[in-house]
């Protein structure tokens, strides 16, 4: 959420930042509501002072036998009490209007984020690895002979509908090994705290990280009011919801491997074949909670953590900075990491690493207490995939495919597979 004081101080700058995100100016509407809210509060405080003064005078009128004055003052106190209640109700209504308006506005981009309308305006900042030159026409993952027995979309459709998959055998084993490999690297080498969280959350947690109120259709809600998480960003970030932590405890770096659930609203017709875009998938998610002075350096660090996983798996990738028109709702700046998929002959997103500044912390009322004392300040939050497990599986399968239908698996993954090095053409692990 946005700082109303900052908007008061620089409404033109706020509107200019919204314009970069393709939105019309909003400062006039915001400040009009803010002014009305503050006017109601001031009027209530004035009425309260008048009530207090009249209350003191009632006793003196009673003691002096001034019955007319006593009755007049008693009526005044009653009127002021009703006026104060009305003004406070009106102030609360204006405050709710202001909060609803601010909660629906996206984060403001950092100055170095490229302007643009969509993904075509993203800027590549890094490329690693050379896509393999195949001596045959590479297939997409779902067509590989090695995968046919272990990736069952028909059974999944009978069980749950489209955009689900049943994995078994070698494919399931490699999928699990990838998640364990990622977790072990992040925990043992990158210093992240392995964390297991619920996948069902209260509605206020979805507000905290920005999935609500605008993007409810992208997620699933139970009849009991819980929401299925679209990513562990929701749970890991909300660990500090409503908390004031000590500055000395920062940064806090978490990693979690969870199921994720997305309705994929608005994606009709996109990536319908295979398991690239699913309603249920697994992801290893990184979240950092930092001091404001450290968030940009942490963003670079988290990006490297994600890139390193791909390098260890020898998967070519490129890193891009998202343009203002392609960034997510809560981000100030985002690096997308796109892995090479030879079956599609293109790079596809496998991780988004974002710094959110204090945007989510304001929504969550999450603060830190500065060392040496001082007024608590809002934390900075960051999140990023490290990585999407299913998409990493796709990349491993497609980049390792052989002409005979088998798949050679990355060397880095062998220890997590008991020394096995490939999936045979008939779907075995050898």
C-alpha positions in Angstrom: 0.0 0.0 0.0 1.1 3.6 -0.5 2.2 6.1 2.0 -0.5 8.9 2.1 2.1 11.3 3.5 4.3 10.8 0.5 1.4 11.4 -1.8 0.5 14.7 0.0 4.1 15.8 -0.3 4.6 15.0 -4.0 1.3 14.3 -5.8 2.8 15.1 -9.2 5.5 12.5 -8.6 3.0 9.9 -7.6 0.9 10.5 -10.7 4.0 10.3 -12.9 4.9 7.0 -11.4 1.3 5.7 -12.0 1.5 6.9 -15.5 4.5 4.7 -16.1 2.4 1.8 -15.1 -0.3 2.8 -17.6 -2.7 4.3 -15.1 -4.4 7.7 -15.0 -3.6 10.3 -12.3 -5.1 9.4 -9.0 -3.6 11.9 -6.5 -6.5 14.4 -6.7 -9.1 11.8 -5.9 -6.9 10.3 -3.1 -6.2 13.7 -1.6 -9.8 14.8 -1.7 -10.8 11.7 0.3 -7.9 12.3 2.6 -8.9 15.9 3.2 -12.5 14.9 3.9 -11.3 12.3 6.3 -9.0 14.7 8.2 -11.8 17.4 8.3 -14.2 14.9 9.9 -11.5 13.9 12.5 -10.8 17.6 13.3 -14.5 18.4 13.6 -14.9 15.4 15.9 -12.0 16.6 18.1 -13.5 20.1 18.2 -16.9 18.8 19.2 -15.2 16.6 21.8 -13.5 19.7 23.3 -16.9 21.5 23.4 -18.5 18.5 25.0 -15.8 18.4 27.7 -16.2 22.1 28.4 -19.9 21.9 28.7 -19.6 18.8 31.0 -17.5 20.8 33.4 -20.0 23.7 33.4 -22.9 21.4 34.2 -21.7 20.9 37.7 -21.3 24.5 38.4 -24.8 25.3 37.0 -26.3 22.6 39.2 -24.5 23.8 42.3 -25.6 27.4 41.7 -29.2 26.5 41.2 -29.2 27.6 37.6 -31.8 25.1 36.3 -32.2 26.7 32.9 -28.4 26.8 32.4 -28.2 23.2 33.7 -30.8 22.0 31.2 -29.3 23.9 28.3 -25.8 22.5 29.1 -27.2 18.9 29.4 -28.9 19.2 26.0 -25.7 20.6 24.5 -23.6 17.6 25.9 -26.2 15.2 24.4 -26.1 17.0 21.1 -22.3 17.0 21.0 -22.2 13.3 21.9 -24.4 12.5 18.9 -22.4 14.8 16.7 -19.1 13.2 17.7 -20.5 9.7 17.0 -21.7 10.8 13.6 -18.4 12.5 12.7 -16.4 9.5 13.8 -18.6 7.2 11.7 -18.1 9.5 8.7 -14.4 9.7 9.3 -14.2 5.9 9.4 -16.2 5.7 6.2 -13.8 8.1 4.5 -10.8 6.1 5.9 -12.3 2.9 4.5 -12.7 4.6 1.1 -9.2 5.8 1.2 -7.8 2.4 2.2 -9.8 0.6 -0.5 -8.5 3.0 -3.1 -4.9 2.7 -2.1 -5.1 -1.1 -1.7 -6.2 -1.4 -5.3 -3.3 0.6 -6.8 0.0 -1.2 -7.8 3.4 -0.5 -6.5 5.4 2.3 -8.1 8.4 1.3 -10.3 11.9 2.2 -9.4 13.6 4.8 -11.6 15.8 2.3 -13.5 12.9 0.0 -14.5 12.4 0.3 -18.3 9.1 1.9 -19.5 6.9 -0.2 -21.7 3.5 -1.7 -22.4 4.2 -5.4 -22.1 6.8 -8.2 -22.3 8.0 -7.0 -25.7 9.6 -4.0 -23.8 11.5 -6.1 -21.3 15.3 -5.6 -21.4 17.7 -8.5 -21.4 20.6 -8.0 -19.0 22.3 -11.4 -19.0 22.5 -14.6 -21.1 24.2 -17.8 -19.9 24.9 -21.0 -21.8 24.6 -21.9 -25.4 21.5 -23.8 -26.6 22.4 -27.2 -27.7 22.6 -27.9 -31.5 20.5 -30.9 -32.1 21.2 -33.4 -35.0 17.4 -34.2 -34.9 14.2 -32.2 -34.5 13.8 -31.7 -30.7 10.4 -32.6 -29.2 8.4 -30.9 -26.5 8.5 -32.6 -23.1 5.1 -34.3 -23.4 6.0 -36.0 -26.7 9.3 -37.6 -25.5 9.2 -41.4 -25.5 11.0 -41.4 -22.1 8.1 -39.4 -20.7 5.1 -41.2 -22.2 4.6 -43.7 -19.4 5.3 -41.2 -16.6 3.3 -38.1 -17.5 -0.4 -38.9 -17.8 -2.7 -36.0 -18.7 -5.7 -38.2 -19.6 -6.0 -39.7 -16.2 -5.5 -36.3 -14.6 -8.3 -34.9 -16.7 -10.7 -37.7 -15.5 -9.6 -37.0 -11.9 -9.7 -33.2 -11.9 -10.2 -31.7 -15.4 -7.8 -29.9 -17.7 -4.4 -28.4 -16.7 -3.5 -31.2 -14.3 -1.1 -34.1 -14.6 -0.4 -37.4 -13.0 3.3 -38.2 -12.8 4.7 -41.6 -11.9 7.9 -43.6 -12.1 11.1 -42.0 -13.3 9.4 -38.7 -14.2 8.0 -38.4 -10.6 11.4 -39.4 -9.2 13.2 -36.7 -11.1 10.6 -34.1 -10.2 11.1 -34.9 -6.5 14.9 -34.9 -6.9 14.8 -31.5 -8.4 12.9 -30.0 -5.5 15.3 -31.7 -3.0 18.3 -30.5 -5.0 17.0 -26.9 -5.0 16.2 -26.9 -1.3 19.6 -28.4 -0.3 21.5 -25.8 -2.3 19.5 -22.9 -0.9 19.7 -24.1 2.7 23.3 -25.5 2.8 25.0 -23.0 0.5 22.8 -19.9 0.2 21.9 -19.6 3.9 18.1 -19.7 3.5 16.0 -21.0 6.4 13.9 -24.1 5.3 10.3 -23.4 6.3 7.2 -25.5 6.0 4.0 -23.4 5.8 0.3 -24.0 5.4 -1.1 -23.9 1.8 -4.5 -22.6 3.1 -4.5 -19.0 4.5 -6.9 -16.4 5.9 -8.2 -13.8 3.6 -6.2 -11.0 5.3 -2.9 -12.8 4.3 -3.8 -12.5 0.6 -4.4 -8.8 1.2 -1.1 -8.5 2.8 0.9 -9.7 -0.2 -1.4 -8.1 -2.8 -3.3 -11.0 -4.3 -6.4 -9.3 -3.0 -8.5 -7.3 -3.6 -7.9 -7.1 -7.3 -6.8 -10.6 -8.2 -9.1 -12.9 -6.4 -10.2 -14.6 -9.6 -6.6 -15.9 -10.1 -6.8 -18.0 -6.9 -9.1 -20.6 -5.3 -11.2 -19.9 -2.2 -12.7 -22.6 -0.1 -16.3 -22.6 1.2 -14.9 -21.9 4.7 -13.2 -18.7 3.5 -9.6 -20.0 3.3 -7.6 -19.3 0.2 -5.3 -21.8 -1.5 -1.9 -20.1 -1.9 -0.8 -19.3 -5.4 2.8 -19.2 -4.2 4.6 -19.6 -0.8 5.3 -15.9 -1.1 2.0 -15.4 0.6 2.8 -17.5 3.7 6.5 -16.7 4.0 6.1 -13.0 3.7 3.1 -12.9 6.1 5.2 -14.5 8.8 5.9 -10.9 9.9 2.3 -9.7 9.4 1.5 -7.3 12.3 4.9 -7.8 13.8 7.7 -5.4 14.9 11.0 -7.2 14.7 14.5 -6.2 15.8 16.8 -4.8 13.2 19.5 -7.1 14.4 17.4 -10.1 13.2 17.5 -8.9 9.6 17.8 -10.1 6.9 15.4 -13.0 7.3 15.7 -15.4 4.4 13.2 -18.2 4.0 12.8 -21.0 1.5 9.8 -23.3 1.1 8.8 -26.1 -1.2 5.0 -26.1 -1.5 2.1 -27.0 -3.7 0.8 -23.9 -5.4 -2.7 -23.3 -6.9 -3.8 -20.9 -9.6 -7.0 -20.7 -11.6 -5.0 -19.3 -14.6 -7.9 -16.9 -15.2 -7.4 -15.1 -18.5 -5.0 -17.7 -19.9 -7.5 -19.6 -22.1 -5.7 -21.1 -25.1 -2.2 -20.5 -23.7 0.1 -23.4 -23.1 -2.7 -25.9 -23.0 -0.5 -28.8 -24.0 1.8 -30.4 -21.5 2.5 -29.2 -18.0 3.9 -25.7 -18.5 0.8 -23.9 -17.2 -1.1 -25.9 -14.5 -3.7 -25.3 -11.9 -1.7 -27.2 -9.3 2.1 -27.2 -9.4 5.1 -27.2 -7.1 7.6 -24.4 -6.5 10.6 -23.7 -4.3 10.1 -20.2 -3.2 12.5 -17.7 -1.7 11.4 -14.8 0.5 13.7 -12.2 2.1 12.6 -9.7 4.8 15.2 -6.9 5.0 16.3 -3.5 6.2 15.3 -0.8 3.6 19.0 0.0 3.0 19.7 -3.6 2.0 16.8 -4.5 -0.3 18.4 -3.7 -3.6 21.5 -5.7 -2.8 19.3 -8.5 -1.6 17.4 -8.4 -4.9 20.7 -9.0 -6.8 21.6 -11.8 -4.4 18.3 -13.6 -4.8 18.6 -13.4 -8.6 22.0 -15.0 -8.4 20.6 -17.8 -6.2 18.0 -18.6 -8.8 20.4 -18.3 -11.7 22.9 -20.6 -10.0 20.4 -23.5 -9.8 20.1 -23.3 -13.6 23.8 -23.1 -14.1 24.4 -26.2 -11.9 21.8 -28.0 -14.1 23.6 -26.8 -17.2 20.4 -25.2 -18.5 20.8 -22.2 -20.8 18.9 -19.1 -19.7 18.6 -15.4 -20.0 17.7 -12.8 -17.4 15.5 -9.8 -18.2 14.3 -6.7 -16.3 10.6 -6.5 -16.7 9.1 -3.3 -18.1 6.6 -1.2 -16.2 3.8 -2.7 -18.3 4.8 -6.3 -17.5 5.6 -6.1 -13.8 3.5 -7.7 -11.2 1.1 -5.7 -8.9 3.3 -5.6 -5.8 6.8 -5.2 -7.4 9.0 -2.2 -7.6 11.4 -4.1 -9.9 11.4 -7.6 -11.2 14.1 -9.9 -12.8 12.6 -12.7 -14.9 14.8 -15.6 -15.5 13.9 -17.5 -18.7 15.2 -21.0 -19.4 15.8 -22.3 -22.9 13.2 -24.9 -24.1 14.4 -26.5 -27.3 11.0 -28.1 -27.9 9.5 -24.6 -28.2 12.7 -23.1 -29.6 12.3 -20.2 -27.2 13.1 -19.0 -23.7 10.3 -19.4 -21.1 10.0 -17.8 -17.7 11.1 -20.1 -14.8 11.6 -17.6 -12.1 10.5 -14.0 -11.2 12.5 -12.3 -8.5 11.0 -9.1 -7.2 11.7 -6.4 -4.7 8.6 -4.8 -3.3 10.1 -2.1 -1.1 7.7 -1.3 1.8 4.6 -1.9 -0.3 3.7 -5.2 1.2 4.9 -4.3 4.7 2.5 -1.3 4.8 -0.4 -3.6 3.9 0.7 -6.1 6.6 1.8 -3.4 9.2 5.2 -5.2 9.4 8.0 -3.1 10.9 11.4 -3.2 12.5 12.8 -1.5 15.5 16.1 0.3 14.6 19.2 -0.5 16.4 19.9 2.1 19.0 16.3 3.0 19.4 14.0 5.2 17.4 10.5 4.9 15.9 9.7 1.6 14.2 10.0 1.6 10.4 8.4 -0.5 7.7 10.4 -3.5 6.5 11.2 -4.3 2.9 10.1 -7.6 1.3 11.4 -9.6 -1.6 10.3 -12.8 -3.2 11.5 -15.1 -6.0 11.2 -18.6 -7.4 14.2 -20.8 -6.8 12.8 -22.5 -9.0 9.4 -23.6 -10.4 9.9 -27.3 -10.1 7.6 -28.4 -12.9 9.1 -26.0 -15.4 12.6 -27.0 -14.4 11.6 -30.6 -15.0 10.4 -29.6 -18.5 13.7 -27.9 -19.2 15.7 -30.9 -18.0 13.7 -33.3 -20.1 13.8 -31.2 -23.3 17.5 -30.2 -23.1 18.6 -33.7 -22.2 16.6 -35.5 -24.9 18.4 -38.0 -27.1 17.6 -39.2 -30.6 16.7 -42.7 -29.3 14.0 -41.2 -27.1 15.9 -41.4 -23.8 16.9 -38.4 -21.7 20.4 -37.7 -20.2 20.0 -36.1 -16.8 22.3 -33.2 -15.5 25.4 -34.3 -13.5 24.4 -32.1 -10.6 21.2 -34.1 -10.1 22.8 -37.6 -10.0 23.4 -37.6 -6.2 19.7 -37.0 -5.6 18.8 -39.9 -7.9 21.0 -42.6 -6.2 23.6 -42.2 -9.0 21.1 -42.8 -11.9 22.0 -40.7 -14.9 19.2 -41.0 -17.5 15.6 -41.9 -18.2 15.5 -44.7 -20.8 13.3 -44.5 -23.9 10.8 -46.9 -22.2 10.5 -44.7 -19.1 12.9 -46.4 -16.7 15.5 -44.7 -14.5 19.0 -46.0 -15.2 
